[in-house]
Amino acid sequence: APVSTHGTSPLPLAPAPDAPVWDVSNFSLVDGHLVLVGRDEEVRTRGRENRTGSSISDSTNPHPAGSRRDPDPAADERSPRGAGRSTESDTSATSQFSNVKGLLWKRLRERKGRGVPKTETQAVTVPNGERVPSRSGSRESLLPPPSAAELDLTGDSVIVRPVHGSIVGEKFCFQIITAEGSRSFGCTSLAERDRWIENLRRTAQPNKDNCERLELALSLWVYEGRDLPPRRRLRCHLHLDGTLFARTTAKVAGPDGELFWGELFQLAALPPAHALTLSLCRDDHPGQPVASVTIPLAELAAARQPLERWYPLSAPGGGERVPSVRLRGRYREVRVLPIVRYKELAEFITFHYRELCARLEPTIAVRHKEELAGALVRVLQSTGKAKSFLIDLGVAELDRFDDREALIFRENTLATKAIDE
């Protein structure tokens, strides 16, 4: 039987909406531990642009150092933007990767040894001359607690998964769940987030590629609703087995009860679940659903293509008009074999993709072309042949259309689908 990499944990699998998001640039991987390596002064003064449009000003941030939340709107104008970005990245790289491990561990021990009782509000001096910040909530209390300065990734129950931006209020975030708790981290781009997730997963499970596992993912389009409470700001909450994983933006329903969201949710690295519950909530009372519907994930997994339909919502009080939403979803359970089992397939695709595409192009449907082109691009990207693959498909496209230049890269061919991917 396939071994799931997610496991089961009594801890919440999704972060709380008010949980702080830590700036991942202040951390580094050292001997299986995620360590806060930036000095206190650097953490306080180095500003990072917030991915949701607001910036972070660490000098006025009431949250712990390295945290990315800043509720003060005026901080947008005080924090640096753009200027000194290259210098900042050089400093970050130097502070993260040029430190000696012994110095890192020494600094961690100093952090742990500087605990101050809660009743003590005055800063004290340690033998090395550094000041221990007070815990009274002043601007000096920016040093994170010892548990935030070091995160052990060597346990068997470590889960690393992406977090949807609607939960934490920022894009490009991921979450680390350990036996001690959960913590969220933010990155500057999708590529940076994916690199961190892959590195952390390999640190937590070095033998990952040699184990059979089950990967679970959900793609859900929340299109529109009808017969909703008119003139109310409404949003949809997406729950998997009772745990909130994402939510739509809040929009005002029209006087006729119609509302269009048109939002796509790509939820990957999910824990095992049985049902998807979509709850319609008012923006001013998010804890009291107006109506809801529960969809078995087996129903979304049975169809080869995304399943689209109108789902009636069950309202607590009932009424003449039954609200409903239009959804399009697909739930995928992918059994991943040990990587050695794919060696022969990867070699065949790498050296014979031209013949493969030429044979399959005229015989498969458009929806299959999109899926095949995406898979080929990902496989050839891992073997270093993605560039040659796109060039060869593009040249074949030019030769095939010959004089009909107006149709080049305008039809549903493997070449256009591969370029899109």
DAWO-V502938 format. One record per backbone hydrogen bond with DSSP energy under -0.5 kcal/mol. NH is the residue of the N-H (numbers start at 1). CO is the residue of the C=O. Records with the same first field share a line. If there is no record, write none. Layout:
BEGIN
NH->CO ; CO
END
This chain:
BEGIN
3->212
4->2
5->214
19->16
22->20 ; 184
23->66
24->22 ; 186
26->23
27->24
28->35
30->28 ; 33
33->30
34->151
35->28 ; 33
36->149
37->26 ; 35
38->26
43->39
44->40
45->41
46->42
47->45
50->54
53->50
56->48
58->56
60->57
61->58
62->60
65->142
67->64
68->21
73->71
75->72
76->73
77->74
78->74
79->75
83->81
85->82
88->84
89->85
90->86
91->87
92->88
93->89
94->90
95->91
96->92
97->93
98->94
103->100
104->100
105->101
106->102
107->103
108->104
109->105
110->106
111->107
112->108
113->109
114->111
115->112
120->117
121->119
124->132
126->130
129->126
132->124
133->131
135->120
141->138
142->140
148->145
149->145 ; 146
150->146
151->34
153->32
158->155
159->177
161->175
163->173
167->164
168->164
169->165
173->163
174->185
175->161
176->183
177->159 ; 175
178->176 ; 181
181->178
183->176
184->20
185->174
186->22
187->172
193->189
194->190
195->191
196->192
197->193
198->194
199->195
200->196
201->197
202->198
203->199
204->200
205->201
208->205
210->207
211->208
213->336
214->3
215->334
216->214
217->332
218->267
219->330
220->265
221->328
222->220 ; 263
223->221 ; 326
224->326
225->259
226->324
227->256
228->257
231->253
232->229
234->232 ; 251
235->281
237->279
238->246
239->237 ; 277
240->243
241->239 ; 275
243->240
245->238
246->238
248->236
251->234
253->232 ; 251
254->258
257->254
259->225
261->223
262->222 ; 223
263->222
265->220
267->218 ; 265
268->266
270->216
276->295
277->239 ; 275
278->276 ; 293
279->237 ; 277
280->291
281->235 ; 279
282->285 ; 288
283->233
285->282
288->285
289->287
290->280
291->280
292->314
293->278
295->276
297->274
298->274
299->296
300->296
301->297
302->298
303->299
307->329
308->306
309->327
311->325
312->310
313->323
314->292
315->313
316->290
322->320
323->321
324->226
325->311
326->224
327->309 ; 325
328->221
329->307
330->219
331->300
332->217
334->215 ; 332
335->333
336->213 ; 334
337->335
339->209
341->338
342->339
343->340
346->342
347->343
348->344
349->345
350->346
351->347
352->348
353->349
356->352
357->353
358->354
359->355
360->356
361->357
362->358
363->360
364->360
369->365
370->366
371->367
372->368
373->369
374->370
375->371
376->372
377->373
378->374
379->375
380->376
381->377
382->378
383->379
384->380 ; 381
385->380
386->380
389->385
390->386
391->387
392->388
393->389
394->390
395->391
396->392
397->393
398->394
399->395
400->396
401->397
402->398
404->401
405->403
407->404
408->405
410->407
413->411
417->413
418->414
419->415
420->416
421->417
END
